[in-house]
Structure formats: C-alpha cells, structure tokens
Amino acid sequence: MLSPLAFELPVFVLGLLFGSFLNVCISRLPDHRSIIKPRSHCPKCKQTIRWYDNIPLLSWVLLRARCRHCKTPISWQYPLVELAMGLWFLEILSLVFTLEMDNVHGLPGPTTNDFIGIAAFAILGFLLIGLIVMDWQTHTLPDAFTLTGTAIGFFLVCVQAIFLAPGEDDIKLTPRHDLRISSPGSFAAKGNVFLTGPEHLVFGRLAAIVGAALLLLAIRAIYKAVRHREGLGLGDVKLLAMIAAFLGFWPAILALFLGVILTSVYAVILLARRKADATTHLPLGTFLSIGGLIAALFGGPVIAWYSSLL
C-alpha cells in the first residue's frame, strides 16, 4: 500500500508551481500587464530570472531572499503565496481521500459532480489567494480575476447540472401546494415537480450571483447617499458575486460577514495606532477574500449550525 506521502508530495509541489504562476498574476494584472510576456525578471535590474532561480520556495531560500544580480531584497510575498497554494492543494487532496474512503466503507463513491466541485474548490482558492494580496498591495481587484472567476464558477455549476441524476435536486410541490390549471385547454399534471434538478441548480446559482451583487450595490448606494462619498468599490461587488458563483448565496453572505468583521478589527487597530482616520481606504477585498476561503472550508457546517438555532 502506498504511503500518503507518495500523493501529498507531488500535489504539494503542484500547488507550489501554481503559486509561482499566481505571483506573476499578482505582480502584473493590477498594472494591466501581460502575464505571458516578458519572462519573469527582477523589477529592479530587469535581469531575466533563470529557471534555477525560479524554483518555488527553494530558490528564495538559496538566494537568501535577494536578487542574484543586483542583491535587491525579494519580498516575503513570493514564498508565502507559493506556500499558501501548496497547502490549499493539500486540502484538495484531503477532500479526494475523504471521497475515496466513503467508497471503501460502502458509501456511495465519488461522482463526476464531486470532481467538478473539487476543481471549483481549487480554482476558487487560486483566485481568492491572489485577490487577498492584490487588494492589500494595490487596493484593486482586477476584472481578470473577479469577472472571469464569476463566469468560471457559473460555468462549472452548469456542467454539474448536466451530470445530475434523474430526479436529483428537484424541487417538488406537496399535494397541499399543488398547482392546478383550470383554464380552457389545460392538461392534467403528470407529477408535482416545480423545478427540475438542473433548473434548480442553474437558476438558483444565477439568483445567488445577482442577489449578492445587488446587496452590495444597495449598501454602496445607501452609503453614498448618507455620506456623500464612495465607501465601497465596484470591485468588492464583483468579488462577492464571484464567491456566490462558486459557493452559493448563503456562503457568500458568510464571507461578507467575516470580511466586514475582519475589516472592522483591522480599522480599530489602525485607529488605536493613529495610522488611520475616518477617510482611510481599507482593503475590504482582502478580508472579503479571506472570508471566502473560510466559507469554502467551513461554510457548510457553520451555516447548518446557525440554521439549527432558528
């Protein structure tokens, strides 16, 4: 029997490679630069970085966090983003192991939709980790991540709808709420299905995206009407819509709640240290992205627990 390390190490390395690519996106997308050309180079001396100086984590350590040519310090951002992606991929592997163990214990094995969900989980982590850093550094949330991410999330939901089993996820009307058509030319109902599974999944997720965006747009409009200045960027609206596209409405609301709480704590710390005032722009997108990661990992149990209290 193979050791778990035989799977974990390659997956972790794969995550590091994606983290290295994510660093390229973080450094270029806010400035609307190509992520393909030119090749990776030192931002100070412009020297092209050789492949052996671009090995995730390892090169940073061997170079002692300095450019080989001009000795300019290399930011901690690079190894931290790579490490974060490596750990996120290990979490994905743990989800795969959980599904396989269910199969071993006689429970239904992983389905096509399970693997589509895992792919969505991986993509969402890539996007949110990148947006955490980009908003923190530049106070921008590029459309290349938010709008593209929304489209990808919704597309994956549509693909999942294709692979639903017959009757799976249907919304059915009970006899007490059955709809009866009595107009001329009406026909007898052949069941009490209100929405089929694919309709429920696709339209429900579309409603989640629109609802999450409209909620923040309303908050943005109210704030502007009361304070007569912008208090919330459209990038934050697009970000919440992206989270809803991948996770659904209530996990997106959980991400929003956590993001607001974390932003408030950060604001209090800045005010206490006299490094901010009432007009200071705060990176809500960073904390909203952190909330999205937490919602992706723990949203289901948290929402179920909260629902049980109602």
N, C-alpha and C positions, 0 to 999 in steps of 0.2 A: 504493500500500500504506500502511495506517495505521501511524503510529508507535506503539510500545508505550506511550508516554506517554498516548496517547488512551484506553487502557484502564486504565493504572495510576493516573492521577489520580482518575477517578471512583471506582474501587474503594477507593483510599486515603481519599477523603472519606467514602465509605460506612462504612468502618471507624471513622473518627473519630466519626461520628454514633452508631454502636453503642457506642463508647467513652463518649460523653456519657451515653447511657442506662445503661450499666454503672455509671457513677459514682453515678447515682441509686440503683441497687440496692445498691451498696456502702454508701452512707450511711444507707439506711433498713431494709434487710432484717434486719441484726443486732438492731435495736430492734423488729422486728415491725411496722414502719410500712408503710402503703400506698405503692407505687411510682407510683401514678396521681395521688392527691390528697394534699396540696395541690400546686400548681405549684412549680417549683424556686424556692427562696428562700434568702436569706442566713441561716445558722444563728445569727448574732449579732443583727442588727437586724430579721430576719424580713421584710425587704422582698422582694417578688416580683422575680425576675430577669427583665428584659426580654429579648426574643429576640435583640437585637443585643449583649447582654452574655453571651449563652449560645452563641456560635459556638465550636465546638471549637478549641482551641489559640489561635486568633486573638484572641478576647475576653480570654483570660488575659494575653496579651502586651500588648494595647492598654490594659487596665486596670492594668497593672504589678502584677499578682497581688494586687490589693486590691479590696474591695467598692466599688462606685461611691458608695454612700450612707454607710456607716459607716467605710470605709477599713480594715476588718478584713482581715488577710492571707488570701489564698486559697491553700490547700495545693498543693504540688507534685503531690500525688496526681492531681489532675484532669487536667492536661495529660499526665502520664506514662501514665495509663490510656488516655486517648484515643489517644496516640501508639502505645502497645502494640497496641491493636486495629487501628489503621491499618496497622501493619507486619504484623500477623497476616493481615489481608485481602490484603495484597500477596503474602504467602506462598501463600495460597489461589489467587490469580491465577496464580502461577508453576506451581502444580500443573495448572491448566487448560491453560496454554500447553504444558506437557510432554505432556499427553494429546493435544492437537491436533497437536503436532509428530510424535508417533508415527504419527498418521493420515497426515500429509503424506509421511512416509518409508515408507509402505506397510505399516506395522504396524497391528494392529487398533486402530480408533478408540475413543474413549471410549464406554462403555456407560452404561446407566441406573444401574447399581450404582456406577460410578465417580463419577457426580454425587451420588448419595446419600452416598457416602463423603466427598466434598468438603463437603457440607452438614454431616455429622457432625463433620468437622475444624473447621469454622467455629464450630459450637455448643460443642464441647469447649474451644476457645480462649477463647471468651466466658466460660464457666463457670470455667475454671481461673484466668484472669487476675483475675476478680472474687474468687475464693476466696483467692488469694495476698494480696490487700490486706485482705480482711475478717478473715482469721485473724491477720494481722500486727497489725492495729489493735485487734481486739476479742477475739481468741482464741476466736472462734466460727465454725462452718461451718454456715450455715443450711440446713435441710432443703429450703427452696425451691430451692436450687441442687443439693445433693448427691442427695437422693432424686428430685427432678424430673429431674435430669440422668441418673440411672440409668435411669429409666423412658424417657426420650427415646432414650438410647443403645440400649437393648434394642429399643425400637420400630423404630428405623431398621434394626437388624440383621434384624428380622422382615420389614421391607419389602424389604430386599436379598434375603432368601430367596425372596420371590415372583418376583423377576426373574432368578434363576439359570437358566442354560440347562440343557436336559435332560442329565443325567449330570455336570454341573459340580459339583465339590466333593464328589462321592460318596466314601464310604469303602468299598472293595471288599476282600473276603476273597480271598486267594490260594488256589489249589487245595489247598495243604498245610494250610490253616487253614479249609477249607470246613466249614460246619456241615451235618451230615446228620441228618435227622429220621427215626427208625425206629419211632416209636410207632404203634400202630394208628390208621388214619385219616389218617396223614401223607401229604403230596403231594410230588411231585418239585419241587426248586427250579428256578426259571426264571432263574437268574443267581446271582452271588455278591456282590451289593450288601449291605453290612452296615448302612450308614446312607445315605440319600439326601442330596443336597446341602443342601436346606432343613433336614432334621433335623440334619445335622452342624453347620450354621451356627448354628441357633437353640439347640439343646441344648448345643453347645459354648460358646456365649457365656453361656448361663444357668449352666453349670458354672463358667465363669470368674468370674462375679459372685459366686456363692456361695462358691467356693474362696478368692477374695481376701478376702471378708468374714470367713470362718471363720479364715483365717490370722491376721488381726489380732486377732480376738476371742480366739484361743488365746493369742497373745502378751500381750494385755491381762490375761487370767485368770492366766497364769503370773506376770506381774509383780506383780499384786495379791497372789497367794498368797505370793510371796517377800518383797516389801517392805511388805505390809500397807497399801498406799495406792494410789490410782488413778495410773497412769502414762501412760495412753493414753485419749483421749476417744472416745466413740462416733462423733463427727463425723469423725474420721480413718478409722474403719472404713467409714463411708458414702462418704467421699471415694474410698477405694481401690476400693470396689465400683463407683463411678461411672466411674472410669478404666478398669476392666475391662470395663464395659458398652460403652464406646466403642472400646477398643483390643484387648481380649482379655487372657488371663491373664498371659502372659509379659511383654508390655509393661507391665502393671500392676506386676509384680514388679520390673521395671527401674525404674519410677517410685518404688517403695518403697525400693529400694536407694539410688538417688540422693538421695531425700528424707532417709533416715537419715544418709547421709554428709554432706550439706549441714547438717543439723541439728547433727551432731556437731562440725563445723568451727565453726559459729556458737557452740555451747556452749563450746568451747575458747577462743574469742576473748573471750567474756563472762567466763569464769573468769580468764583472764590479766589482764583489766582490772578484776577484782574487782567486777564488776557482776552476778554470779550466784553461786548456791551449788547444792548437790545437790537442793534442793527447788524451784528456779526453774522455772516453767512455760514451756516453749519452744513456739513456733508451728510444730509439726511439719506442720500442714496447709499452711502457706505453702510449705515446702520440698518437701512431697509434691506440691503443685500444680506447682511448678517442674519437679520430676522428671517429672510427667505431660506437660508441654509438651515437654520434651526427648524423652521416649519417643514422643510423637506425631510429632515431626520426624525423629528419627534411630533410633527403636526397631528398625525392620526390619533395617537394615544391622548395627546393634550386636548384636542377637540372633543374626543369621546368622553374624557373625564369631565370637561366643562359641561357638555350636554347632559350628563347624568345628574348634575346639580340643579338643572332647571326643572 
